[in-house]
Amino acid sequence: MAGQGPLLAIEDLRTVFRSSAGDLPAVDGVSVSVAPGRTLGIVGESGCGKSVLSLSIMRLVPRPGRITSGSIRFDGRDLLTLSEGEMRGLRGGSIGMIFQEPMTSLNPVHTVGRQIIEAVSAHKDLSASAAKDVAIDALRRVRIPAPEKRFEEYPHQLSGGMRQRVMIAMALSCEPRLLIADEPTTALDVTIQAQILDLLKLLQQETGMSIILITHDLGVVAEMADEVAVMYAGRVVETGPVNAVFGDAQHPYTLGLFGSVPRLDGENQSLLAIEGTVPPPFALPPGCRFNPRCGFASDRCRSEMPLLRPLGPSHQAACWHAPVEAEFG
């Protein structure tokens, strides 16, 4: 990232959902960034706030959710200050998004070609024939065979992997500078998953776009990302270059995630389980939100919220027990 400022910079973002119990934080003070041409992986268990963070970037948080504070700067412009019309101009244009489940994201009563044309027409002033050419070319770029034929087909006529490729084609049809991929390989078998990830890497090399990759799969992050942010209960608990976090994880939650991944380099290794579950937003514990599940928790962990502290160049963890190197502290 040397010499380049971030394409997207999120600072102290807070997104809450209104309820009878008050405002419940789904994203609580998150700060992350991604540089041009780089990939940021955001990882964590279900319910940690990953998808709400992606919807916050797009300003698509469903009601009764709302963004209450912070900033989301894309290419220097704070997205939270833009009008809805200006945001519509960015969504699907400069910022593309692949949603979690293609079967529910694609409209079952329209052909995939018509849906891609709709996305293209919203951002480009093209004739009907030119928009069709762009849509077919987008299908070709994502390596869909016989794209002219697939253009006329409906989502139910395609396999899960093909539907995911259609979603990628739609997201890339307007050549975005930033692509947000929310669990892009969910429910796909490992062979198709590998093909989708290889495709994303190839398209990134061809276009130079930045990617935010949201996943619960550490293997996907290791393969795809340059930087990683580990989220827990709405907050980032560890962040840094992938090599630093994967090679020297310091937060107990990150260590627990690594311990739950099967390994092939040893015999009779048991998987480690992180006891308990992510606390719901209406029952967050005092202090560190991971403390009820942490074997290292102390009285300070149960009373004071730890903030991200530097462990090395760009590597930070929010843990009272993580060693802070004097050079960076």
C-alpha positions as semicolon CSV with decimal commas, in nm:
position;residue;x (nm);y (nm);z (nm)
1;M;0,000;0,000;0,000
2;A;0,303;0,223;0,007
3;G;0,253;0,549;-0,174
4;Q;-0,120;0,502;-0,222
5;G;-0,405;0,632;-0,012
6;P;-0,707;0,414;0,049
7;L;-0,983;0,393;-0,210
8;L;-1,230;0,327;0,073
9;A;-1,175;0,442;0,432
10;I;-1,429;0,368;0,704
11;E;-1,382;0,553;1,032
12;D;-1,560;0,477;1,360
13;L;-1,875;0,354;1,186
14;R;-2,178;0,274;1,398
15;T;-2,492;0,108;1,259
16;V;-2,779;0,030;1,497
17;F;-3,122;-0,129;1,482
18;R;-3,402;0,039;1,674
19;S;-3,600;-0,186;1,908
20;S;-3,819;-0,167;2,217
21;A;-3,497;-0,216;2,418
22;G;-3,331;0,086;2,251
23;D;-3,071;0,109;1,975
24;L;-2,893;-0,226;1,928
25;P;-2,546;-0,196;1,771
26;A;-2,475;-0,430;1,480
27;V;-2,161;-0,238;1,373
28;D;-2,001;-0,053;1,662
29;G;-1,703;0,175;1,602
30;V;-1,552;-0,008;1,303
31;S;-1,255;0,146;1,118
32;V;-1,113;-0,035;0,812
33;S;-0,973;0,066;0,474
34;V;-0,880;-0,086;0,139
35;A;-0,627;0,052;-0,109
36;P;-0,661;0,054;-0,489
37;G;-0,610;-0,291;-0,639
38;R;-0,599;-0,462;-0,298
39;T;-0,826;-0,712;-0,126
40;L;-0,950;-0,674;0,231
41;G;-1,091;-0,988;0,392
42;I;-1,348;-0,943;0,669
43;V;-1,395;-1,260;0,871
44;G;-1,597;-1,371;1,171
45;E;-1,882;-1,593;1,287
46;S;-2,240;-1,544;1,176
47;G;-2,392;-1,251;1,364
48;C;-2,066;-1,058;1,406
49;G;-2,174;-0,769;1,179
50;K;-1,994;-0,849;0,852
51;S;-2,295;-0,827;0,623
52;V;-2,439;-0,521;0,802
53;L;-2,103;-0,352;0,743
54;S;-2,125;-0,424;0,370
55;L;-2,483;-0,297;0,354
56;S;-2,373;0,015;0,543
57;I;-2,112;0,089;0,277
58;M;-2,384;0,066;0,011
59;R;-2,630;0,256;0,233
60;L;-2,875;-0,031;0,200
61;V;-2,924;-0,109;0,570
62;P;-3,286;-0,233;0,602
63;R;-3,518;-0,058;0,844
64;P;-3,529;-0,027;1,140
65;G;-3,151;-0,013;1,097
66;R;-2,968;0,317;1,053
67;I;-2,615;0,454;1,051
68;T;-2,576;0,685;1,351
69;S;-2,213;0,801;1,334
70;G;-1,879;0,769;1,160
71;S;-1,772;0,821;0,800
72;I;-1,740;0,610;0,485
73;R;-1,505;0,785;0,242
74;F;-1,490;0,649;-0,113
75;D;-1,228;0,817;-0,330
76;G;-1,231;1,110;-0,088
77;R;-1,611;1,157;-0,077
78;D;-1,804;1,074;0,240
79;L;-2,086;0,845;0,124
80;L;-2,292;0,937;0,430
81;T;-2,323;1,297;0,308
82;L;-2,443;1,209;-0,044
83;S;-2,804;1,236;-0,154
84;E;-2,995;0,919;-0,238
85;G;-2,971;1,010;-0,606
86;E;-2,593;1,040;-0,583
87;M;-2,574;0,704;-0,405
88;R;-2,782;0,539;-0,677
89;G;-2,524;0,667;-0,923
90;L;-2,248;0,489;-0,730
91;R;-2,429;0,162;-0,651
92;G;-2,369;-0,084;-0,928
93;G;-2,144;0,169;-1,101
94;S;-1,827;0,265;-0,917
95;I;-1,917;0,025;-0,632
96;G;-2,042;-0,322;-0,721
97;M;-2,173;-0,587;-0,486
98;I;-2,217;-0,963;-0,500
99;F;-2,488;-1,060;-0,253
100;Q;-2,486;-1,379;-0,048
101;E;-2,742;-1,601;-0,219
102;P;-2,777;-1,569;-0,597
103;M;-3,106;-1,759;-0,613
104;T;-3,276;-1,501;-0,392
105;S;-3,086;-1,204;-0,536
106;L;-3,180;-1,281;-0,898
107;N;-3,537;-1,219;-1,009
108;P;-3,688;-1,558;-1,106
109;V;-3,935;-1,412;-1,360
110;H;-3,675;-1,232;-1,576
111;T;-3,396;-1,377;-1,786
112;V;-3,044;-1,324;-1,656
113;G;-2,966;-1,115;-1,963
114;R;-3,250;-0,874;-1,895
115;Q;-3,132;-0,833;-1,536
116;I;-2,776;-0,751;-1,643
117;I;-2,908;-0,505;-1,904
118;E;-3,110;-0,334;-1,632
119;A;-2,792;-0,283;-1,428
120;V;-2,600;-0,156;-1,732
121;S;-2,877;0,081;-1,843
122;A;-2,892;0,239;-1,498
123;H;-2,535;0,365;-1,533
124;K;-2,458;0,386;-1,905
125;D;-2,637;0,571;-2,182
126;L;-2,649;0,291;-2,437
127;S;-2,887;0,171;-2,703
128;A;-3,072;-0,155;-2,643
129;S;-2,842;-0,348;-2,877
130;A;-2,527;-0,197;-2,723
131;A;-2,650;-0,278;-2,370
132;K;-2,714;-0,637;-2,482
133;D;-2,361;-0,659;-2,621
134;V;-2,221;-0,535;-2,286
135;A;-2,430;-0,794;-2,096
136;I;-2,319;-1,082;-2,319
137;D;-1,958;-0,968;-2,292
138;A;-1,994;-0,960;-1,910
139;L;-2,116;-1,322;-1,918
140;R;-1,823;-1,413;-2,141
141;R;-1,575;-1,242;-1,905
142;V;-1,689;-1,458;-1,615
143;R;-1,625;-1,769;-1,829
144;I;-1,989;-1,870;-1,879
145;P;-1,999;-2,101;-2,184
146;A;-2,234;-2,010;-2,470
147;P;-2,308;-1,665;-2,323
148;E;-2,557;-1,579;-2,601
149;K;-2,767;-1,881;-2,500
150;R;-2,735;-1,821;-2,124
151;F;-2,840;-1,460;-2,181
152;E;-3,191;-1,586;-2,266
153;E;-3,220;-1,829;-1,974
154;Y;-3,388;-1,786;-1,635
155;P;-3,208;-1,830;-1,299
156;H;-3,375;-2,166;-1,227
157;Q;-3,222;-2,305;-1,547
158;L;-2,870;-2,245;-1,417
159;S;-2,661;-2,430;-1,161
160;G;-2,556;-2,265;-0,835
161;G;-2,211;-2,195;-0,972
162;M;-2,352;-2,045;-1,291
163;R;-2,591;-1,823;-1,095
164;Q;-2,299;-1,699;-0,888
165;R;-2,110;-1,618;-1,208
166;V;-2,414;-1,424;-1,331
167;M;-2,409;-1,221;-1,008
168;I;-2,040;-1,147;-1,064
169;A;-2,109;-1,053;-1,427
170;M;-2,384;-0,815;-1,315
171;A;-2,157;-0,659;-1,050
172;L;-1,873;-0,613;-1,301
173;S;-2,083;-0,501;-1,599
174;C;-2,024;-0,132;-1,520
175;E;-1,654;-0,179;-1,437
176;P;-1,662;-0,088;-1,066
177;R;-1,355;0,039;-0,886
178;L;-1,462;-0,143;-0,569
179;L;-1,630;-0,484;-0,552
180;I;-1,794;-0,600;-0,229
181;A;-1,829;-0,979;-0,228
182;D;-2,051;-1,100;0,058
183;E;-1,991;-1,473;0,106
184;P;-1,945;-1,525;-0,271
185;T;-1,882;-1,901;-0,235
186;T;-2,154;-1,990;0,017
187;A;-2,333;-2,320;-0,060
188;L;-2,099;-2,401;-0,349
189;D;-1,898;-2,722;-0,358
190;V;-1,522;-2,691;-0,321
191;T;-1,450;-2,729;-0,693
192;I;-1,689;-2,448;-0,792
193;Q;-1,565;-2,240;-0,496
194;A;-1,209;-2,264;-0,625
195;Q;-1,324;-2,163;-0,975
196;I;-1,511;-1,857;-0,842
197;L;-1,212;-1,744;-0,634
198;D;-0,973;-1,791;-0,927
199;L;-1,214;-1,593;-1,143
200;L;-1,226;-1,303;-0,895
201;K;-0,846;-1,292;-0,876
202;L;-0,814;-1,296;-1,255
203;L;-1,074;-1,020;-1,299
204;Q;-0,899;-0,811;-1,032
205;Q;-0,571;-0,846;-1,220
206;E;-0,742;-0,745;-1,545
207;T;-0,931;-0,443;-1,409
208;G;-0,727;-0,328;-1,106
209;M;-1,039;-0,309;-0,888
210;S;-1,032;-0,328;-0,510
211;I;-1,223;-0,608;-0,335
212;I;-1,383;-0,636;0,007
213;L;-1,430;-1,007;0,066
214;I;-1,672;-1,097;0,346
215;T;-1,652;-1,456;0,464
216;H;-1,636;-1,693;0,759
217;D;-1,379;-1,910;0,578
218;L;-1,019;-1,847;0,683
219;G;-0,893;-2,052;0,390
220;V;-1,063;-1,816;0,145
221;V;-0,906;-1,517;0,322
222;A;-0,560;-1,677;0,312
223;E;-0,593;-1,737;-0,062
224;M;-0,752;-1,409;-0,165
225;A;-0,680;-1,123;0,075
226;D;-0,391;-0,883;0,126
227;E;-0,525;-0,750;0,457
228;V;-0,774;-0,899;0,702
229;A;-1,007;-0,762;0,969
230;V;-1,148;-1,007;1,225
231;M;-1,489;-0,900;1,358
232;Y;-1,663;-1,008;1,677
233;A;-1,996;-0,878;1,813
234;G;-1,994;-0,572;1,589
235;R;-1,631;-0,468;1,648
236;V;-1,295;-0,532;1,482
237;V;-1,083;-0,728;1,730
238;E;-0,774;-0,785;1,515
239;T;-0,654;-0,644;1,185
240;G;-0,344;-0,630;0,972
241;P;-0,168;-0,784;0,672
242;V;-0,277;-1,144;0,616
243;N;0,075;-1,278;0,674
244;A;0,103;-1,094;1,008
245;V;-0,239;-1,198;1,141
246;F;-0,219;-1,556;1,017
247;G;0,144;-1,594;1,122
248;D;0,118;-1,429;1,465
249;A;-0,247;-1,400;1,572
250;Q;-0,281;-1,234;1,913
251;H;-0,650;-1,199;1,994
252;P;-0,795;-1,509;2,166
253;Y;-1,091;-1,505;1,929
254;T;-0,863;-1,511;1,623
255;L;-0,663;-1,793;1,781
256;G;-0,989;-1,980;1,843
257;L;-1,089;-1,944;1,479
258;F;-0,756;-2,087;1,367
259;G;-0,789;-2,371;1,617
260;S;-1,122;-2,472;1,467
261;V;-0,977;-2,520;1,118
262;P;-0,888;-2,882;1,023
263;R;-0,519;-2,936;0,946
264;L;-0,360;-3,191;0,716
265;D;-0,005;-3,172;0,856
266;G;-0,058;-3,373;1,174
267;E;-0,215;-3,692;1,305
268;N;-0,500;-3,733;1,552
269;Q;-0,542;-3,359;1,597
270;S;-0,869;-3,259;1,761
271;L;-1,045;-2,944;1,653
272;L;-1,072;-2,675;1,916
273;A;-1,418;-2,536;1,985
274;I;-1,491;-2,181;2,101
275;E;-1,741;-2,235;2,379
276;G;-2,063;-2,035;2,374
277;T;-2,201;-1,811;2,100
278;V;-2,169;-1,454;1,977
279;P;-2,374;-1,243;2,223
280;P;-2,687;-1,079;2,077
281;P;-2,681;-0,698;2,049
282;F;-2,936;-0,670;2,333
283;A;-2,721;-0,867;2,577
284;L;-2,363;-0,750;2,524
285;P;-2,136;-0,818;2,823
286;P;-1,945;-0,534;2,989
287;G;-1,579;-0,494;2,902
288;C;-1,441;-0,706;2,621
289;R;-1,732;-0,865;2,438
290;F;-1,539;-1,190;2,401
291;N;-1,465;-1,226;2,773
292;P;-1,744;-1,481;2,855
293;R;-1,590;-1,721;2,599
294;C;-1,224;-1,642;2,665
295;G;-0,994;-1,862;2,871
296;F;-0,756;-1,570;2,932
297;A;-1,015;-1,321;3,062
298;S;-0,919;-1,118;3,370
299;D;-1,111;-0,871;3,585
300;R;-0,996;-0,589;3,357
301;C;-1,133;-0,775;3,054
302;R;-1,471;-0,799;3,228
303;S;-1,490;-0,429;3,308
304;E;-1,297;-0,231;3,042
305;M;-1,346;-0,240;2,666
306;P;-1,005;-0,287;2,498
307;L;-0,930;-0,073;2,192
308;L;-0,715;-0,174;1,897
309;R;-0,349;-0,139;1,991
310;P;-0,044;-0,167;1,760
311;L;0,149;-0,493;1,765
312;G;0,368;-0,424;1,464
313;P;0,352;-0,242;1,130
314;S;-0,023;-0,224;1,050
315;H;-0,099;-0,517;1,286
316;Q;-0,342;-0,434;1,569
317;A;-0,545;-0,628;1,825
318;A;-0,806;-0,525;2,081
319;C;-0,694;-0,738;2,375
320;W;-0,553;-0,640;2,714
321;H;-0,323;-0,945;2,705
322;A;-0,181;-0,896;2,357
323;P;0,187;-0,794;2,373
324;V;0,246;-0,440;2,250
325;E;0,592;-0,401;2,101
326;A;0,765;-0,097;2,247
327;E;0,878;0,008;1,899
328;F;0,517;0,052;1,793
329;G;0,337;0,117;2,123
